């Protein structure tokens, strides 16, 4: 009995940590005026290796880099978490930041349209975050 309670408590703690991480990623994106933010919740998909994607758009390569930098700095400052890895700074058309089970994807508009992750994961729960103006 105690063992089952401990497992449920651990799962709840992990989901709380994940939710906080997702919210901090969103705030980091908004800090640099990232647009069209979408949270893709993958938790109900048994074949998904991640629990969530957070996707956003920057208008220029410089803004894509600034948004990615903001996410990494903001998340570390607010939660103490550093990404396991990140990639895409070479051309800054699509930067992905890997936090283990949560991935932040920052795109240029044409790259986001080309890869269309929202359509690829259409069977997941999508939450669109209103743009800050």
C-alpha positions as CSV (number, residue, x, y, z in Angstrom):
1,X,0.0,0.0,0.0
2,X,2.7,2.5,1.0
3,X,4.6,1.6,-2.2
4,X,1.6,2.5,-4.4
5,X,1.1,5.8,-2.6
6,X,4.8,6.6,-3.1
7,X,4.5,5.8,-6.8
8,X,1.4,8.0,-7.2
9,X,3.1,10.8,-5.3
10,X,6.2,10.6,-7.5
11,X,4.1,10.7,-10.7
12,X,2.2,13.7,-9.4
13,X,5.5,15.4,-8.5
14,X,6.9,14.7,-11.9
15,X,3.8,16.1,-13.6
16,X,4.0,19.2,-11.4
17,X,7.6,19.7,-12.4
18,X,6.8,19.2,-16.0
19,X,3.9,21.6,-15.9
20,X,6.2,24.2,-14.3
21,X,8.9,23.6,-16.9
22,X,6.4,24.1,-19.7
23,X,5.1,27.3,-18.2
24,X,8.6,28.7,-17.8
25,X,9.5,27.8,-21.4
26,X,6.4,29.7,-22.5
27,X,7.3,32.7,-20.4
28,X,10.9,32.6,-21.8
29,X,9.4,32.6,-25.3
30,X,7.1,35.5,-24.5
31,X,10.0,37.5,-23.0
32,X,11.4,37.9,-26.5
33,X,8.1,38.3,-28.3
34,X,7.9,34.8,-29.7
35,X,4.6,34.3,-31.5
36,X,2.0,31.5,-32.2
37,X,3.0,29.4,-29.2
38,X,1.5,26.0,-29.1
39,X,1.8,23.4,-26.3
40,X,1.5,19.9,-27.6
41,X,0.6,17.5,-24.7
42,X,1.9,14.0,-25.7
43,X,1.2,12.3,-22.3
44,X,-1.9,10.4,-23.6
45,X,0.0,9.0,-26.6
46,X,1.6,5.7,-25.7
47,X,4.1,5.8,-28.6
48,X,5.5,9.2,-27.9
49,X,8.9,9.4,-26.3
50,X,8.4,12.9,-25.0
51,X,5.6,14.3,-22.7
52,X,5.4,17.7,-24.4
53,X,6.5,20.0,-27.2
54,X,6.3,23.8,-26.9
55,X,6.5,25.4,-30.4
56,X,6.9,29.0,-31.3
57,X,7.8,31.3,-34.1
58,X,10.4,34.1,-34.5
59,X,10.3,36.4,-37.4
60,X,14.1,36.5,-38.1
61,X,17.1,34.3,-37.5
62,X,18.3,36.8,-34.8
63,X,14.9,36.6,-33.1
64,X,14.9,32.8,-33.2
65,X,18.3,32.8,-31.5
66,X,17.2,35.4,-28.9
67,X,14.0,33.4,-28.1
68,X,16.1,30.2,-27.7
69,X,18.6,32.0,-25.5
70,X,15.8,33.5,-23.4
71,X,14.2,30.1,-22.9
72,X,17.5,28.5,-21.7
73,X,18.3,31.4,-19.4
74,X,14.8,31.9,-18.1
75,X,14.2,28.2,-17.3
76,X,17.6,27.9,-15.6
77,X,16.9,31.0,-13.5
78,X,13.4,30.0,-12.5
79,X,13.7,26.3,-12.1
80,X,17.5,25.6,-11.9
81,X,17.2,23.2,-14.9
82,X,19.6,23.2,-17.8
83,X,18.8,21.6,-21.1
84,X,20.3,18.2,-21.8
85,X,21.1,19.4,-25.3
86,X,20.1,22.0,-27.9
87,X,20.7,22.2,-31.7
88,X,20.1,24.5,-34.6
89,X,22.1,27.6,-33.8
90,X,24.2,26.9,-36.9
91,X,21.5,28.3,-39.2
92,X,18.9,29.5,-36.7
93,X,16.0,28.4,-38.8
94,X,14.8,25.8,-36.3
95,X,16.3,25.6,-32.8
96,X,15.3,22.7,-30.6
97,X,16.0,22.7,-26.8
98,X,15.9,19.3,-25.1
99,X,14.8,19.1,-21.5
100,X,14.5,15.3,-21.4
101,X,10.8,14.7,-21.9
102,X,9.9,18.3,-22.9
103,X,11.2,19.9,-26.1
104,X,11.1,23.6,-27.1
105,X,11.0,24.2,-30.8
106,X,11.7,27.7,-32.1
107,X,11.1,28.2,-35.9
108,X,11.2,30.7,-38.6
109,X,7.7,30.9,-40.1
110,X,8.6,29.1,-43.3
111,X,10.4,26.3,-41.5
112,X,7.5,25.9,-39.0
113,X,5.1,25.6,-42.0
114,X,7.3,23.1,-43.7
115,X,7.7,20.7,-40.8
116,X,4.2,21.3,-39.4
117,X,4.7,19.5,-36.1
118,X,1.1,20.4,-35.0
119,X,-0.2,18.3,-37.9
120,X,2.3,15.5,-37.3
121,X,1.0,15.2,-33.7
122,X,-2.6,16.0,-34.5
123,X,-3.8,13.2,-32.3
124,X,-2.3,14.9,-29.2
125,X,-3.9,17.6,-27.1
126,X,-3.0,21.1,-28.5
127,X,-3.2,24.3,-26.5
128,X,-2.6,27.5,-28.3
129,X,-1.2,30.4,-26.2
130,X,-2.5,33.9,-27.2
131,X,0.2,36.2,-28.5
132,X,1.2,39.0,-26.2
133,X,1.0,42.4,-28.0
